[in-house]
Structure formats: C-alpha cells, structure tokens
Amino acid sequence: MTPKQKAKQLIDRYVDIMPCLQIQTGNLIIEHAKKCALICVQEIELSLIDYGRESMELQNMDSEFRFFSEVKAEINSFKF
C-alpha cells in the first residue's frame, strides 16, 4: 500500500463514522476526518518510537517512519 492509498483509507474510515456531521457540508466532514487521521498517524509514530526504544531497533525503523511521514503529507494535501 502506498502512503497515498493509506492516507485515503484512513480518511475514508473516519468519514464513514461521522454520521452526525452528514448534515454539514462535505468539506467540513473531510476536514474533521483529516484531523482524526492525523491523530491516528501520530499515535502510530509514537508507538513505533516506544517499540524501537524497547527493542533497541529504533535506528532500523527508518522506512516505517518515512512511510508514515509521507502518509501525513498525503493527508494534509488531500482534496476530495
């Protein structure tokens, strides 16, 4: 899965669980979903850091950090 695909997947999942916002405009729903997706990615990054410290593998996790950094960039630039 590419970072762009992962970003869209996360945003779509959050859009699906926001029925209370359906009465508002589509752009507002997307903005809320983007914020939720960014929080999700931040939590993943924090978990990677914790895991890397505990397992002494932090220096070997560059590709994971790069992937989620790209996912964050895709989420921020996402247009519906």
mmCIF file of the N, C-alpha and C atoms, coordinates in Angstrom:
data_MODEL
# 
_entry.id   MODEL 
# 
loop_
_atom_site.group_PDB 
_atom_site.id 
_atom_site.type_symbol 
_atom_site.label_atom_id 
_atom_site.label_alt_id 
_atom_site.label_comp_id 
_atom_site.label_asym_id 
_atom_site.label_entity_id 
_atom_site.label_seq_id 
_atom_site.pdbx_PDB_ins_code 
_atom_site.Cartn_x 
_atom_site.Cartn_y 
_atom_site.Cartn_z 
_atom_site.occupancy 
_atom_site.B_iso_or_equiv 
_atom_site.pdbx_formal_charge 
_atom_site.auth_seq_id 
_atom_site.auth_comp_id 
_atom_site.auth_asym_id 
_atom_site.auth_atom_id 
_atom_site.pdbx_PDB_model_num 
ATOM 1   N N  . MET A 1 1  ? 0.854   -1.169 0.000  1.00 0.00 ? 1  MET A N  1 
ATOM 2   C CA . MET A 1 1  ? 0.000   0.000  0.000  1.00 0.00 ? 1  MET A CA 1 
ATOM 3   C C  . MET A 1 1  ? 0.902   1.235  0.000  1.00 0.00 ? 1  MET A C  1 
ATOM 4   N N  . THR A 1 2  ? 0.557   2.184  -0.837 1.00 0.00 ? 2  THR A N  1 
ATOM 5   C CA . THR A 1 2  ? 1.345   3.414  -0.901 1.00 0.00 ? 2  THR A CA 1 
ATOM 6   C C  . THR A 1 2  ? 0.895   4.376  0.201  1.00 0.00 ? 2  THR A C  1 
ATOM 7   N N  . PRO A 1 3  ? 1.726   5.372  0.529  1.00 0.00 ? 3  PRO A N  1 
ATOM 8   C CA . PRO A 1 3  ? 1.302   6.366  1.511  1.00 0.00 ? 3  PRO A CA 1 
ATOM 9   C C  . PRO A 1 3  ? 0.006   7.073  1.101  1.00 0.00 ? 3  PRO A C  1 
ATOM 10  N N  . LYS A 1 4  ? -0.153  7.333  -0.192 1.00 0.00 ? 4  LYS A N  1 
ATOM 11  C CA . LYS A 1 4  ? -1.373  7.995  -0.676 1.00 0.00 ? 4  LYS A CA 1 
ATOM 12  C C  . LYS A 1 4  ? -2.597  7.105  -0.445 1.00 0.00 ? 4  LYS A C  1 
ATOM 13  N N  . GLN A 1 5  ? -2.460  5.820  -0.725 1.00 0.00 ? 5  GLN A N  1 
ATOM 14  C CA . GLN A 1 5  ? -3.566  4.891  -0.511 1.00 0.00 ? 5  GLN A CA 1 
ATOM 15  C C  . GLN A 1 5  ? -3.903  4.778  0.980  1.00 0.00 ? 5  GLN A C  1 
ATOM 16  N N  . LYS A 1 6  ? -2.872  4.722  1.830  1.00 0.00 ? 6  LYS A N  1 
ATOM 17  C CA . LYS A 1 6  ? -3.094  4.615  3.273  1.00 0.00 ? 6  LYS A CA 1 
ATOM 18  C C  . LYS A 1 6  ? -3.784  5.880  3.791  1.00 0.00 ? 6  LYS A C  1 
ATOM 19  N N  . ALA A 1 7  ? -3.356  7.050  3.311  1.00 0.00 ? 7  ALA A N  1 
ATOM 20  C CA . ALA A 1 7  ? -3.984  8.306  3.723  1.00 0.00 ? 7  ALA A CA 1 
ATOM 21  C C  . ALA A 1 7  ? -5.461  8.305  3.361  1.00 0.00 ? 7  ALA A C  1 
ATOM 22  N N  . LYS A 1 8  ? -5.777  7.915  2.121  1.00 0.00 ? 8  LYS A N  1 
ATOM 23  C CA . LYS A 1 8  ? -7.182  7.881  1.688  1.00 0.00 ? 8  LYS A CA 1 
ATOM 24  C C  . LYS A 1 8  ? -7.972  6.864  2.499  1.00 0.00 ? 8  LYS A C  1 
ATOM 25  N N  . GLN A 1 9  ? -7.375  5.720  2.785  1.00 0.00 ? 9  GLN A N  1 
ATOM 26  C CA . GLN A 1 9  ? -8.059  4.693  3.578  1.00 0.00 ? 9  GLN A CA 1 
ATOM 27  C C  . GLN A 1 9  ? -8.411  5.229  4.964  1.00 0.00 ? 9  GLN A C  1 
ATOM 28  N N  . LEU A 1 10 ? -7.472  5.883  5.610  1.00 0.00 ? 10 LEU A N  1 
ATOM 29  C CA . LEU A 1 10 ? -7.735  6.428  6.947  1.00 0.00 ? 10 LEU A CA 1 
ATOM 30  C C  . LEU A 1 10 ? -8.818  7.494  6.905  1.00 0.00 ? 10 LEU A C  1 
ATOM 31  N N  . ILE A 1 11 ? -8.721  8.408  5.955  1.00 0.00 ? 11 ILE A N  1 
ATOM 32  C CA . ILE A 1 11 ? -9.726  9.478  5.845  1.00 0.00 ? 11 ILE A CA 1 
ATOM 33  C C  . ILE A 1 11 ? -11.103 8.873  5.584  1.00 0.00 ? 11 ILE A C  1 
ATOM 34  N N  . ASP A 1 12 ? -11.172 7.925  4.657  1.00 0.00 ? 12 ASP A N  1 
ATOM 35  C CA . ASP A 1 12 ? -12.458 7.289  4.340  1.00 0.00 ? 12 ASP A CA 1 
ATOM 36  C C  . ASP A 1 12 ? -13.061 6.595  5.556  1.00 0.00 ? 12 ASP A C  1 
ATOM 37  N N  . ARG A 1 13 ? -12.240 5.952  6.353  1.00 0.00 ? 13 ARG A N  1 
ATOM 38  C CA . ARG A 1 13 ? -12.754 5.262  7.546  1.00 0.00 ? 13 ARG A CA 1 
ATOM 39  C C  . ARG A 1 13 ? -13.348 6.249  8.537  1.00 0.00 ? 13 ARG A C  1 
ATOM 40  N N  . TYR A 1 14 ? -12.716 7.404  8.694  1.00 0.00 ? 14 TYR A N  1 
ATOM 41  C CA . TYR A 1 14 ? -13.254 8.401  9.615  1.00 0.00 ? 14 TYR A CA 1 
ATOM 42  C C  . TYR A 1 14 ? -14.490 9.091  9.049  1.00 0.00 ? 14 TYR A C  1 
ATOM 43  N N  . VAL A 1 15 ? -14.534 9.290  7.749  1.00 0.00 ? 15 VAL A N  1 
ATOM 44  C CA . VAL A 1 15 ? -15.744 9.861  7.140  1.00 0.00 ? 15 VAL A CA 1 
ATOM 45  C C  . VAL A 1 15 ? -16.930 8.939  7.410  1.00 0.00 ? 15 VAL A C  1 
ATOM 46  N N  . ASP A 1 16 ? -16.702 7.640  7.297  1.00 0.00 ? 16 ASP A N  1 
ATOM 47  C CA . ASP A 1 16 ? -17.778 6.664  7.493  1.00 0.00 ? 16 ASP A CA 1 
ATOM 48  C C  . ASP A 1 16 ? -18.353 6.668  8.907  1.00 0.00 ? 16 ASP A C  1 
ATOM 49  N N  . ILE A 1 17 ? -17.554 7.067  9.898  1.00 0.00 ? 17 ILE A N  1 
ATOM 50  C CA . ILE A 1 17 ? -18.055 7.015  11.272 1.00 0.00 ? 17 ILE A CA 1 
ATOM 51  C C  . ILE A 1 17 ? -18.528 8.371  11.781 1.00 0.00 ? 17 ILE A C  1 
ATOM 52  N N  . MET A 1 18 ? -18.730 9.313  10.881 1.00 0.00 ? 18 MET A N  1 
ATOM 53  C CA . MET A 1 18 ? -19.175 10.646 11.280 1.00 0.00 ? 18 MET A CA 1 
ATOM 54  C C  . MET A 1 18 ? -20.589 10.949 10.775 1.00 0.00 ? 18 MET A C  1 
ATOM 55  N N  . PRO A 1 19 ? -21.551 10.080 11.074 1.00 0.00 ? 19 PRO A N  1 
ATOM 56  C CA . PRO A 1 19 ? -22.905 10.338 10.575 1.00 0.00 ? 19 PRO A CA 1 
ATOM 57  C C  . PRO A 1 19 ? -23.526 11.602 11.148 1.00 0.00 ? 19 PRO A C  1 
ATOM 58  N N  . CYS A 1 20 ? -23.115 12.010 12.347 1.00 0.00 ? 20 CYS A N  1 
ATOM 59  C CA . CYS A 1 20 ? -23.693 13.209 12.944 1.00 0.00 ? 20 CYS A CA 1 
ATOM 60  C C  . CYS A 1 20 ? -23.298 14.457 12.165 1.00 0.00 ? 20 CYS A C  1 
ATOM 61  N N  . LEU A 1 21 ? -22.252 14.371 11.365 1.00 0.00 ? 21 LEU A N  1 
ATOM 62  C CA . LEU A 1 21 ? -21.827 15.524 10.580 1.00 0.00 ? 21 LEU A CA 1 
ATOM 63  C C  . LEU A 1 21 ? -22.398 15.512 9.165  1.00 0.00 ? 21 LEU A C  1 
ATOM 64  N N  . GLN A 1 22 ? -23.158 14.491 8.840  1.00 0.00 ? 22 GLN A N  1 
ATOM 65  C CA . GLN A 1 22 ? -23.665 14.382 7.479  1.00 0.00 ? 22 GLN A CA 1 
ATOM 66  C C  . GLN A 1 22 ? -24.556 15.553 7.084  1.00 0.00 ? 22 GLN A C  1 
ATOM 67  N N  . ILE A 1 23 ? -25.138 16.222 8.081  1.00 0.00 ? 23 ILE A N  1 
ATOM 68  C CA . ILE A 1 23 ? -25.990 17.361 7.749  1.00 0.00 ? 23 ILE A CA 1 
ATOM 69  C C  . ILE A 1 23 ? -25.163 18.591 7.406  1.00 0.00 ? 23 ILE A C  1 
ATOM 70  N N  . GLN A 1 24 ? -23.864 18.540 7.688  1.00 0.00 ? 24 GLN A N  1 
ATOM 71  C CA . GLN A 1 24 ? -22.982 19.646 7.356  1.00 0.00 ? 24 GLN A CA 1 
ATOM 72  C C  . GLN A 1 24 ? -22.373 19.409 5.978  1.00 0.00 ? 24 GLN A C  1 
ATOM 73  N N  . THR A 1 25 ? -21.613 20.356 5.520  1.00 0.00 ? 25 THR A N  1 
ATOM 74  C CA . THR A 1 25 ? -21.051 20.247 4.178  1.00 0.00 ? 25 THR A CA 1 
ATOM 75  C C  . THR A 1 25 ? -20.004 19.148 4.103  1.00 0.00 ? 25 THR A C  1 
ATOM 76  N N  . GLY A 1 26 ? -19.817 18.609 2.901  1.00 0.00 ? 26 GLY A N  1 
ATOM 77  C CA . GLY A 1 26 ? -18.846 17.552 2.674  1.00 0.00 ? 26 GLY A CA 1 
ATOM 78  C C  . GLY A 1 26 ? -17.435 17.970 3.041  1.00 0.00 ? 26 GLY A C  1 
ATOM 79  N N  . ASN A 1 27 ? -17.086 19.233 2.765  1.00 0.00 ? 27 ASN A N  1 
ATOM 80  C CA . ASN A 1 27 ? -15.735 19.695 3.071  1.00 0.00 ? 27 ASN A CA 1 
ATOM 81  C C  . ASN A 1 27 ? -15.467 19.680 4.563  1.00 0.00 ? 27 ASN A C  1 
ATOM 82  N N  . LEU A 1 28 ? -16.448 20.009 5.364  1.00 0.00 ? 28 LEU A N  1 
ATOM 83  C CA . LEU A 1 28 ? -16.272 20.002 6.809  1.00 0.00 ? 28 LEU A CA 1 
ATOM 84  C C  . LEU A 1 28 ? -16.056 18.578 7.311  1.00 0.00 ? 28 LEU A C  1 
ATOM 85  N N  . ILE A 1 29 ? -16.782 17.640 6.764  1.00 0.00 ? 29 ILE A N  1 
ATOM 86  C CA . ILE A 1 29 ? -16.605 16.240 7.130  1.00 0.00 ? 29 ILE A CA 1 
ATOM 87  C C  . ILE A 1 29 ? -15.186 15.793 6.798  1.00 0.00 ? 29 ILE A C  1 
ATOM 88  N N  . ILE A 1 30 ? -14.715 16.150 5.611  1.00 0.00 ? 30 ILE A N  1 
ATOM 89  C CA . ILE A 1 30 ? -13.363 15.772 5.194  1.00 0.00 ? 30 ILE A CA 1 
ATOM 90  C C  . ILE A 1 30 ? -12.323 16.388 6.126  1.00 0.00 ? 30 ILE A C  1 
ATOM 91  N N  . GLU A 1 31 ? -12.510 17.648 6.503  1.00 0.00 ? 31 GLU A N  1 
ATOM 92  C CA . GLU A 1 31 ? -11.555 18.303 7.396  1.00 0.00 ? 31 GLU A CA 1 
ATOM 93  C C  . GLU A 1 31 ? -11.506 17.611 8.758  1.00 0.00 ? 31 GLU A C  1 
ATOM 94  N N  . HIS A 1 32 ? -12.664 17.238 9.292  1.00 0.00 ? 32 HIS A N  1 
ATOM 95  C CA . HIS A 1 32 ? -12.698 16.504 10.561 1.00 0.00 ? 32 HIS A CA 1 
ATOM 96  C C  . HIS A 1 32 ? -12.037 15.130 10.408 1.00 0.00 ? 32 HIS A C  1 
ATOM 97  N N  . ALA A 1 33 ? -12.312 14.455 9.309  1.00 0.00 ? 33 ALA A N  1 
ATOM 98  C CA . ALA A 1 33 ? -11.722 13.141 9.067  1.00 0.00 ? 33 ALA A CA 1 
ATOM 99  C C  . ALA A 1 33 ? -10.205 13.248 8.928  1.00 0.00 ? 33 ALA A C  1 
ATOM 100 N N  . LYS A 1 34 ? -9.734  14.314 8.270  1.00 0.00 ? 34 LYS A N  1 
ATOM 101 C CA . LYS A 1 34 ? -8.291  14.522 8.131  1.00 0.00 ? 34 LYS A CA 1 
ATOM 102 C C  . LYS A 1 34 ? -7.633  14.717 9.491  1.00 0.00 ? 34 LYS A C  1 
ATOM 103 N N  . LYS A 1 35 ? -8.281  15.484 10.357 1.00 0.00 ? 35 LYS A N  1 
ATOM 104 C CA . LYS A 1 35 ? -7.734  15.702 11.703 1.00 0.00 ? 35 LYS A CA 1 
ATOM 105 C C  . LYS A 1 35 ? -7.663  14.385 12.471 1.00 0.00 ? 35 LYS A C  1 
ATOM 106 N N  . CYS A 1 36 ? -8.697  13.581 12.373 1.00 0.00 ? 36 CYS A N  1 
ATOM 107 C CA . CYS A 1 36 ? -8.701  12.284 13.049 1.00 0.00 ? 36 CYS A CA 1 
ATOM 108 C C  . CYS A 1 36 ? -7.614  11.371 12.475 1.00 0.00 ? 36 CYS A C  1 
ATOM 109 N N  . ALA A 1 37 ? -7.472  11.365 11.169 1.00 0.00 ? 37 ALA A N  1 
ATOM 110 C CA . ALA A 1 37 ? -6.454  10.530 10.532 1.00 0.00 ? 37 ALA A CA 1 
ATOM 111 C C  . ALA A 1 37 ? -5.050  10.965 10.957 1.00 0.00 ? 37 ALA A C  1 
ATOM 112 N N  . LEU A 1 38 ? -4.839  12.268 11.075 1.00 0.00 ? 38 LEU A N  1 
ATOM 113 C CA . LEU A 1 38 ? -3.533  12.770 11.521 1.00 0.00 ? 38 LEU A CA 1 
ATOM 114 C C  . LEU A 1 38 ? -3.238  12.341 12.959 1.00 0.00 ? 38 LEU A C  1 
ATOM 115 N N  . ILE A 1 39 ? -4.260  12.374 13.810 1.00 0.00 ? 39 ILE A N  1 
ATOM 116 C CA . ILE A 1 39 ? -4.084  11.905 15.187 1.00 0.00 ? 39 ILE A CA 1 
ATOM 117 C C  . ILE A 1 39 ? -3.707  10.419 15.176 1.00 0.00 ? 39 ILE A C  1 
ATOM 118 N N  . CYS A 1 40 ? -4.367  9.662  14.338 1.00 0.00 ? 40 CYS A N  1 
ATOM 119 C CA . CYS A 1 40 ? -4.081  8.230  14.222 1.00 0.00 ? 40 CYS A CA 1 
ATOM 120 C C  . CYS A 1 40 ? -2.622  8.004  13.823 1.00 0.00 ? 40 CYS A C  1 
ATOM 121 N N  . VAL A 1 41 ? -2.156  8.724  12.821 1.00 0.00 ? 41 VAL A N  1 
ATOM 122 C CA . VAL A 1 41 ? -0.775  8.571  12.356 1.00 0.00 ? 41 VAL A CA 1 
ATOM 123 C C  . VAL A 1 41 ? 0.212   8.999  13.449 1.00 0.00 ? 41 VAL A C  1 
ATOM 124 N N  . GLN A 1 42 ? -0.102  10.058 14.159 1.00 0.00 ? 42 GLN A N  1 
ATOM 125 C CA . GLN A 1 42 ? 0.765   10.491 15.253 1.00 0.00 ? 42 GLN A CA 1 
ATOM 126 C C  . GLN A 1 42 ? 0.874   9.410  16.327 1.00 0.00 ? 42 GLN A C  1 
ATOM 127 N N  . GLU A 1 43 ? -0.230  8.768  16.641 1.00 0.00 ? 43 GLU A N  1 
ATOM 128 C CA . GLU A 1 43 ? -0.217  7.680  17.622 1.00 0.00 ? 43 GLU A CA 1 
ATOM 129 C C  . GLU A 1 43 ? 0.612   6.498  17.122 1.00 0.00 ? 43 GLU A C  1 
ATOM 130 N N  . ILE A 1 44 ? 0.504   6.200  15.834 1.00 0.00 ? 44 ILE A N  1 
ATOM 131 C CA . ILE A 1 44 ? 1.315   5.127  15.264 1.00 0.00 ? 44 ILE A CA 1 
ATOM 132 C C  . ILE A 1 44 ? 2.796   5.467  15.382 1.00 0.00 ? 44 ILE A C  1 
ATOM 133 N N  . GLU A 1 45 ? 3.143   6.714  15.070 1.00 0.00 ? 45 GLU A N  1 
ATOM 134 C CA . GLU A 1 45 ? 4.542   7.133  15.175 1.00 0.00 ? 45 GLU A CA 1 
ATOM 135 C C  . GLU A 1 45 ? 5.049   7.031  16.612 1.00 0.00 ? 45 GLU A C  1 
ATOM 136 N N  . LEU A 1 46 ? 4.240   7.445  17.560 1.00 0.00 ? 46 LEU A N  1 
ATOM 137 C CA . LEU A 1 46 ? 4.635   7.333  18.966 1.00 0.00 ? 46 LEU A CA 1 
ATOM 138 C C  . LEU A 1 46 ? 4.817   5.869  19.374 1.00 0.00 ? 46 LEU A C  1 
ATOM 139 N N  . SER A 1 47 ? 3.951   5.016  18.889 1.00 0.00 ? 47 SER A N  1 
ATOM 140 C CA . SER A 1 47 ? 4.074   3.586  19.183 1.00 0.00 ? 47 SER A CA 1 
ATOM 141 C C  . SER A 1 47 ? 5.341   3.015  18.567 1.00 0.00 ? 47 SER A C  1 
ATOM 142 N N  . LEU A 1 48 ? 5.670   3.445  17.360 1.00 0.00 ? 48 LEU A N  1 
ATOM 143 C CA . LEU A 1 48 ? 6.908   2.993  16.728 1.00 0.00 ? 48 LEU A CA 1 
ATOM 144 C C  . LEU A 1 48 ? 8.124   3.424  17.538 1.00 0.00 ? 48 LEU A C  1 
ATOM 145 N N  . ILE A 1 49 ? 8.093   4.657  18.033 1.00 0.00 ? 49 ILE A N  1 
ATOM 146 C CA . ILE A 1 49 ? 9.203   5.156  18.852 1.00 0.00 ? 49 ILE A CA 1 
ATOM 147 C C  . ILE A 1 49 ? 9.327   4.328  20.127 1.00 0.00 ? 49 ILE A C  1 
ATOM 148 N N  . ASP A 1 50 ? 8.213   4.102  20.803 1.00 0.00 ? 50 ASP A N  1 
ATOM 149 C CA . ASP A 1 50 ? 8.235   3.292  22.026 1.00 0.00 ? 50 ASP A CA 1 
ATOM 150 C C  . ASP A 1 50 ? 8.757   1.888  21.751 1.00 0.00 ? 50 ASP A C  1 
ATOM 151 N N  . TYR A 1 51 ? 8.246   1.275  20.698 1.00 0.00 ? 51 TYR A N  1 
ATOM 152 C CA . TYR A 1 51 ? 8.690   -0.075 20.356 1.00 0.00 ? 51 TYR A CA 1 
ATOM 153 C C  . TYR A 1 51 ? 10.183  -0.080 20.020 1.00 0.00 ? 51 TYR A C  1 
ATOM 154 N N  . GLY A 1 52 ? 10.612  0.903  19.239 1.00 0.00 ? 52 GLY A N  1 
ATOM 155 C CA . GLY A 1 52 ? 12.015  0.981  18.845 1.00 0.00 ? 52 GLY A CA 1 
ATOM 156 C C  . GLY A 1 52 ? 12.945  1.145  20.030 1.00 0.00 ? 52 GLY A C  1 
ATOM 157 N N  . ARG A 1 53 ? 12.535  1.934  21.002 1.00 0.00 ? 53 ARG A N  1 
ATOM 158 C CA . ARG A 1 53 ? 13.359  2.116  22.203 1.00 0.00 ? 53 ARG A CA 1 
ATOM 159 C C  . ARG A 1 53 ? 13.440  0.833  23.017 1.00 0.00 ? 53 ARG A C  1 
ATOM 160 N N  . GLU A 1 54 ? 12.302  0.181  23.180 1.00 0.00 ? 54 GLU A N  1 
ATOM 161 C CA . GLU A 1 54 ? 12.268  -1.044 23.987 1.00 0.00 ? 54 GLU A CA 1 
ATOM 162 C C  . GLU A 1 54 ? 13.044  -2.179 23.331 1.00 0.00 ? 54 GLU A C  1 
ATOM 163 N N  . SER A 1 55 ? 12.986  -2.256 22.019 1.00 0.00 ? 55 SER A N  1 
ATOM 164 C CA . SER A 1 55 ? 13.625  -3.368 21.318 1.00 0.00 ? 55 SER A CA 1 
ATOM 165 C C  . SER A 1 55 ? 15.026  -3.020 20.816 1.00 0.00 ? 55 SER A C  1 
ATOM 166 N N  . MET A 1 56 ? 15.446  -1.772 21.062 1.00 0.00 ? 56 MET A N  1 
ATOM 167 C CA . MET A 1 56 ? 16.755  -1.301 20.593 1.00 0.00 ? 56 MET A CA 1 
ATOM 168 C C  . MET A 1 56 ? 16.855  -1.343 19.064 1.00 0.00 ? 56 MET A C  1 
ATOM 169 N N  . GLU A 1 57 ? 15.732  -1.204 18.396 1.00 0.00 ? 57 GLU A N  1 
ATOM 170 C CA . GLU A 1 57 ? 15.687  -1.255 16.932 1.00 0.00 ? 57 GLU A CA 1 
ATOM 171 C C  . GLU A 1 57 ? 15.347  0.093  16.310 1.00 0.00 ? 57 GLU A C  1 
ATOM 172 N N  . LEU A 1 58 ? 15.333  1.153  17.086 1.00 0.00 ? 58 LEU A N  1 
ATOM 173 C CA . LEU A 1 58 ? 14.912  2.460  16.595 1.00 0.00 ? 58 LEU A CA 1 
ATOM 174 C C  . LEU A 1 58 ? 15.683  2.874  15.347 1.00 0.00 ? 58 LEU A C  1 
ATOM 175 N N  . GLN A 1 59 ? 16.984  2.636  15.327 1.00 0.00 ? 59 GLN A N  1 
ATOM 176 C CA . GLN A 1 59 ? 17.793  3.046  14.194 1.00 0.00 ? 59 GLN A CA 1 
ATOM 177 C C  . GLN A 1 59 ? 17.470  2.241  12.934 1.00 0.00 ? 59 GLN A C  1 
ATOM 178 N N  . ASN A 1 60 ? 16.826  1.084  13.089 1.00 0.00 ? 60 ASN A N  1 
ATOM 179 C CA . ASN A 1 60 ? 16.493  0.238  11.938 1.00 0.00 ? 60 ASN A CA 1 
ATOM 180 C C  . ASN A 1 60 ? 15.072  0.451  11.438 1.00 0.00 ? 60 ASN A C  1 
ATOM 181 N N  . MET A 1 61 ? 14.380  1.436  11.953 1.00 0.00 ? 61 MET A N  1 
ATOM 182 C CA . MET A 1 61 ? 12.975  1.629  11.615 1.00 0.00 ? 61 MET A CA 1 
ATOM 183 C C  . MET A 1 61 ? 12.753  2.836  10.709 1.00 0.00 ? 61 MET A C  1 
ATOM 184 N N  . ASP A 1 62 ? 13.787  3.232  10.008 1.00 0.00 ? 62 ASP A N  1 
ATOM 185 C CA . ASP A 1 62 ? 13.715  4.417  9.158  1.00 0.00 ? 62 ASP A CA 1 
ATOM 186 C C  . ASP A 1 62 ? 12.610  4.321  8.108  1.00 0.00 ? 62 ASP A C  1 
ATOM 187 N N  . SER A 1 63 ? 12.449  3.155  7.493  1.00 0.00 ? 63 SER A N  1 
ATOM 188 C CA . SER A 1 63 ? 11.437  3.027  6.427  1.00 0.00 ? 63 SER A CA 1 
ATOM 189 C C  . SER A 1 63 ? 10.024  3.196  6.976  1.00 0.00 ? 63 SER A C  1 
ATOM 190 N N  . GLU A 1 64 ? 9.767   2.715  8.191  1.00 0.00 ? 64 GLU A N  1 
ATOM 191 C CA . GLU A 1 64 ? 8.444   2.884  8.792  1.00 0.00 ? 64 GLU A CA 1 
ATOM 192 C C  . GLU A 1 64 ? 8.159   4.355  9.082  1.00 0.00 ? 64 GLU A C  1 
ATOM 193 N N  . PHE A 1 65 ? 9.159   5.050  9.633  1.00 0.00 ? 65 PHE A N  1 
ATOM 194 C CA . PHE A 1 65 ? 8.979   6.472  9.917  1.00 0.00 ? 65 PHE A CA 1 
ATOM 195 C C  . PHE A 1 65 ? 8.788   7.271  8.625  1.00 0.00 ? 65 PHE A C  1 
ATOM 196 N N  . ARG A 1 66 ? 9.555   6.936  7.607  1.00 0.00 ? 66 ARG A N  1 
ATOM 197 C CA . ARG A 1 66 ? 9.426   7.624  6.317  1.00 0.00 ? 66 ARG A CA 1 
ATOM 198 C C  . ARG A 1 66 ? 8.035   7.395  5.723  1.00 0.00 ? 66 ARG A C  1 
ATOM 199 N N  . PHE A 1 67 ? 7.553   6.153  5.802  1.00 0.00 ? 67 PHE A N  1 
ATOM 200 C CA . PHE A 1 67 ? 6.228   5.828  5.264  1.00 0.00 ? 67 PHE A CA 1 
ATOM 201 C C  . PHE A 1 67 ? 5.158   6.677  5.940  1.00 0.00 ? 67 PHE A C  1 
ATOM 202 N N  . PHE A 1 68 ? 5.161   6.713  7.263  1.00 0.00 ? 68 PHE A N  1 
ATOM 203 C CA . PHE A 1 68 ? 4.109   7.456  7.961  1.00 0.00 ? 68 PHE A CA 1 
ATOM 204 C C  . PHE A 1 68 ? 4.289   8.967  7.849  1.00 0.00 ? 68 PHE A C  1 
ATOM 205 N N  . SER A 1 69 ? 5.502   9.418  7.627  1.00 0.00 ? 69 SER A N  1 
ATOM 206 C CA . SER A 1 69 ? 5.725   10.833 7.338  1.00 0.00 ? 69 SER A CA 1 
ATOM 207 C C  . SER A 1 69 ? 5.081   11.195 6.000  1.00 0.00 ? 69 SER A C  1 
ATOM 208 N N  . GLU A 1 70 ? 5.214   10.302 5.030  1.00 0.00 ? 70 GLU A N  1 
ATOM 209 C CA . GLU A 1 70 ? 4.588   10.513 3.724  1.00 0.00 ? 70 GLU A CA 1 
ATOM 210 C C  . GLU A 1 70 ? 3.063   10.426 3.828  1.00 0.00 ? 70 GLU A C  1 
ATOM 211 N N  . VAL A 1 71 ? 2.575   9.524  4.674  1.00 0.00 ? 71 VAL A N  1 
ATOM 212 C CA . VAL A 1 71 ? 1.126   9.421  4.888  1.00 0.00 ? 71 VAL A CA 1 
ATOM 213 C C  . VAL A 1 71 ? 0.596   10.744 5.442  1.00 0.00 ? 71 VAL A C  1 
ATOM 214 N N  . LYS A 1 72 ? 1.309   11.316 6.424  1.00 0.00 ? 72 LYS A N  1 
ATOM 215 C CA . LYS A 1 72 ? 0.893   12.616 6.987  1.00 0.00 ? 72 LYS A CA 1 
ATOM 216 C C  . LYS A 1 72 ? 0.858   13.690 5.910  1.00 0.00 ? 72 LYS A C  1 
ATOM 217 N N  . ALA A 1 73 ? 1.856   13.725 5.061  1.00 0.00 ? 73 ALA A N  1 
ATOM 218 C CA . ALA A 1 73 ? 1.887   14.715 3.979  1.00 0.00 ? 73 ALA A CA 1 
ATOM 219 C C  . ALA A 1 73 ? 0.711   14.517 3.022  1.00 0.00 ? 73 ALA A C  1 
ATOM 220 N N  . GLU A 1 74 ? 0.384   13.279 2.720  1.00 0.00 ? 74 GLU A N  1 
ATOM 221 C CA . GLU A 1 74 ? -0.751  12.986 1.833  1.00 0.00 ? 74 GLU A CA 1 
ATOM 222 C C  . GLU A 1 74 ? -2.077  13.394 2.494  1.00 0.00 ? 74 GLU A C  1 
ATOM 223 N N  . ILE A 1 75 ? -2.209  13.136 3.772  1.00 0.00 ? 75 ILE A N  1 
ATOM 224 C CA . ILE A 1 75 ? -3.433  13.540 4.480  1.00 0.00 ? 75 ILE A CA 1 
ATOM 225 C C  . ILE A 1 75 ? -3.579  15.050 4.442  1.00 0.00 ? 75 ILE A C  1 
ATOM 226 N N  . ASN A 1 76 ? -2.496  15.753 4.712  1.00 0.00 ? 76 ASN A N  1 
ATOM 227 C CA . ASN A 1 76 ? -2.548  17.225 4.715  1.00 0.00 ? 76 ASN A CA 1 
ATOM 228 C C  . ASN A 1 76 ? -2.884  17.802 3.343  1.00 0.00 ? 76 ASN A C  1 
ATOM 229 N N  . SER A 1 77 ? -2.480  17.121 2.280  1.00 0.00 ? 77 SER A N  1 
ATOM 230 C CA . SER A 1 77 ? -2.731  17.648 0.939  1.00 0.00 ? 77 SER A CA 1 
ATOM 231 C C  . SER A 1 77 ? -3.985  17.064 0.298  1.00 0.00 ? 77 SER A C  1 
ATOM 232 N N  . PHE A 1 78 ? -4.681  16.204 1.009  1.00 0.00 ? 78 PHE A N  1 
ATOM 233 C CA . PHE A 1 78 ? -5.854  15.505 0.464  1.00 0.00 ? 78 PHE A CA 1 
ATOM 234 C C  . PHE A 1 78 ? -6.954  16.492 0.073  1.00 0.00 ? 78 PHE A C  1 
ATOM 235 N N  . LYS A 1 79 ? -7.434  16.314 -1.156 1.00 0.00 ? 79 LYS A N  1 
ATOM 236 C CA . LYS A 1 79 ? -8.583  17.083 -1.659 1.00 0.00 ? 79 LYS A CA 1 
ATOM 237 C C  . LYS A 1 79 ? -9.638  16.083 -2.090 1.00 0.00 ? 79 LYS A C  1 
ATOM 238 N N  . PHE A 1 80 ? -10.876 16.359 -1.731 1.00 0.00 ? 80 PHE A N  1 
ATOM 239 C CA . PHE A 1 80 ? -11.950 15.441 -2.061 1.00 0.00 ? 80 PHE A CA 1 
ATOM 240 C C  . PHE A 1 80 ? -12.627 15.849 -3.348 1.00 0.00 ? 80 PHE A C  1 
# 
